[in-house]
Amino acid sequence: MATLCCLPALLFLLFGTSFSFLSWTSAFYEYRTFFSILSVIFFVASAFFVFYKPKSCALNYAKKKWIFIYVLLGILIVFMLVYPELLGDFYE
């Protein structure tokens, strides 16, 4: 777990590139809010299509477990989407 912070830098070093390779993505920063909202909408839609079964009324244990895992993944995705704004508010 302690080396996870250095893993991206190690991968960039092993594959012979640097973080400046991804600098072209800075042009998309002004669309960040739109893409974040769009990704959350698509995540909710995927949950609907994965878990909605009109013929079955009962939830079994395995389905409840996967719904719980899906909710945790949703919380993680939302946290990763708003993390830069939260970090900016923390350092102000």
ChimeraX attribute file (.defattr): number of C-alpha atoms within 10 A of each C-alpha:
attribute: neighborCount
match mode: 1-to-1
recipient: residues
	/A:1	4
	/A:2	6
	/A:3	8
	/A:4	9
	/A:5	9
	/A:6	9
	/A:7	11
	/A:8	13
	/A:9	13
	/A:10	14
	/A:11	12
	/A:12	13
	/A:13	12
	/A:14	10
	/A:15	8
	/A:16	8
	/A:17	12
	/A:18	15
	/A:19	10
	/A:20	7
	/A:21	9
	/A:22	9
	/A:23	9
	/A:24	8
	/A:25	8
	/A:26	9
	/A:27	9
	/A:28	9
	/A:29	10
	/A:30	9
	/A:31	9
	/A:32	13
	/A:33	12
	/A:34	10
	/A:35	14
	/A:36	16
	/A:37	13
	/A:38	11
	/A:39	15
	/A:40	15
	/A:41	12
	/A:42	12
	/A:43	16
	/A:44	14
	/A:45	11
	/A:46	12
	/A:47	15
	/A:48	11
	/A:49	10
	/A:50	10
	/A:51	13
	/A:52	10
	/A:53	10
	/A:54	6
	/A:55	6
	/A:56	7
	/A:57	7
	/A:58	8
	/A:59	10
	/A:60	8
	/A:61	9
	/A:62	9
	/A:63	12
	/A:64	12
	/A:65	12
	/A:66	12
	/A:67	15
	/A:68	12
	/A:69	12
	/A:70	15
	/A:71	14
	/A:72	12
	/A:73	13
	/A:74	16
	/A:75	12
	/A:76	11
	/A:77	16
	/A:78	15
	/A:79	12
	/A:80	13
	/A:81	18
	/A:82	12
	/A:83	12
	/A:84	11
	/A:85	10
	/A:86	12
	/A:87	10
	/A:88	9
	/A:89	9
	/A:90	8
	/A:91	6
	/A:92	5
